[in-house]
Amino acid sequence: MTTDPLRKPASQGPPDGLSAQLAWAIEAAQNKKAFAVTLLDLRGLGAFTESFLLCSGSSNRQVQAISDEIEDQLARRGLRVFHREGYDQAEWVLLDFGSFLVHVFSERARLFYDLERLWRSARRTDVPDFDATAGNPPPSESGPSPHGVAKP
């Protein structure tokens, strides 16, 4: 197995210095059972934002519910979305919060666009899927997803 010299290793758990806004967005996504939650730290790469938060939903309705929850939870804390794209089609919803962008994908769109590959030089943090009823990540029975995170 060859390793990509441009790809930074993935870490598990929250990254050092995680902003409160990103933590709120991750929590909101997990409240709606988003899976394959991944944070890409773009600082120092000359990008137009500091971070990408990527997550997936298993249906268009779930993609919309995840994006609604993220937007609602952050708005309650005084953080408004600057721009939103893709909500009606719900294959790839983009929420621009300025210092970070949230990408909520259908499984098919996530595999097709593969932002993790395009931004492979970014520091990547895979956030464990969260089982809200038990208060902890579920055991992985289905193995890792194509994005390196166990799916429920």
ChimeraX attribute file (.defattr): number of C-alpha atoms within 10 A of each C-alpha:
attribute: neighborCount
match mode: 1-to-1
recipient: residues
	/A:1	3
	/A:2	4
	/A:3	7
	/A:4	10
	/A:5	9
	/A:6	11
	/A:7	16
	/A:8	14
	/A:9	14
	/A:10	16
	/A:11	14
	/A:12	12
	/A:13	11
	/A:14	17
	/A:15	16
	/A:16	6
	/A:17	6
	/A:18	11
	/A:19	11
	/A:20	9
	/A:21	17
	/A:22	22
	/A:23	12
	/A:24	15
	/A:25	22
	/A:26	22
	/A:27	17
	/A:28	21
	/A:29	30
	/A:30	23
	/A:31	16
	/A:32	19
	/A:33	23
	/A:34	27
	/A:35	25
	/A:36	27
	/A:37	24
	/A:38	28
	/A:39	27
	/A:40	24
	/A:41	22
	/A:42	20
	/A:43	13
	/A:44	8
	/A:45	12
	/A:46	8
	/A:47	11
	/A:48	12
	/A:49	16
	/A:50	16
	/A:51	21
	/A:52	24
	/A:53	22
	/A:54	24
	/A:55	28
	/A:56	25
	/A:57	27
	/A:58	14
	/A:59	15
	/A:60	19
	/A:61	16
	/A:62	19
	/A:63	28
	/A:64	24
	/A:65	20
	/A:66	26
	/A:67	29
	/A:68	16
	/A:69	18
	/A:70	25
	/A:71	22
	/A:72	17
	/A:73	18
	/A:74	18
	/A:75	12
	/A:76	9
	/A:77	10
	/A:78	10
	/A:79	14
	/A:80	16
	/A:81	18
	/A:82	10
	/A:83	11
	/A:84	15
	/A:85	13
	/A:86	15
	/A:87	18
	/A:88	11
	/A:89	12
	/A:90	22
	/A:91	22
	/A:92	27
	/A:93	22
	/A:94	21
	/A:95	25
	/A:96	19
	/A:97	19
	/A:98	15
	/A:99	12
	/A:100	20
	/A:101	23
	/A:102	26
	/A:103	24
	/A:104	32
	/A:105	31
	/A:106	23
	/A:107	20
	/A:108	15
	/A:109	14
	/A:110	22
	/A:111	13
	/A:112	9
	/A:113	12
	/A:114	14
	/A:115	14
	/A:116	19
	/A:117	12
	/A:118	10
	/A:119	19
	/A:120	18
	/A:121	18
	/A:122	23
	/A:123	18
	/A:124	24
	/A:125	20
	/A:126	22
	/A:127	23
	/A:128	20
	/A:129	22
	/A:130	21
	/A:131	15
	/A:132	13
	/A:133	7
	/A:134	8
	/A:135	8
	/A:136	11
	/A:137	14
	/A:138	16
	/A:139	13
	/A:140	12
	/A:141	9
	/A:142	9
	/A:143	12
	/A:144	13
	/A:145	12
	/A:146	13
	/A:147	16
	/A:148	13
	/A:149	19
	/A:150	21
	/A:151	19
	/A:152	19
